[in-house]
């Protein structure tokens, strides 16, 4: 289903005050993503591939936050 521009460009600020459940979900996901990042830094040699993997974790955290706080 296609989004219209009225909903496509909303941000977390448009959704009002976050609930405790939303904040807890964000904390849990952030902790899991951080753990994966630490494992990548500890177990994978510095390389372009490692850098891309870390970037994708940052991206996953961003999209998770967008989904959690979607207005």
WOMOJO-V942864 format. One record per pair of residues at least 12 apart in sequence whose C-alpha atoms are under 6 Angstrom apart, sorted by the first residue. I is the first residue (numbers start at 1). J is the second residue. Records with the same first field share a line. If there is no record, write none. Layout:
BEGIN
I=J + J
END
This chain:
BEGIN
12=69
15=71
END
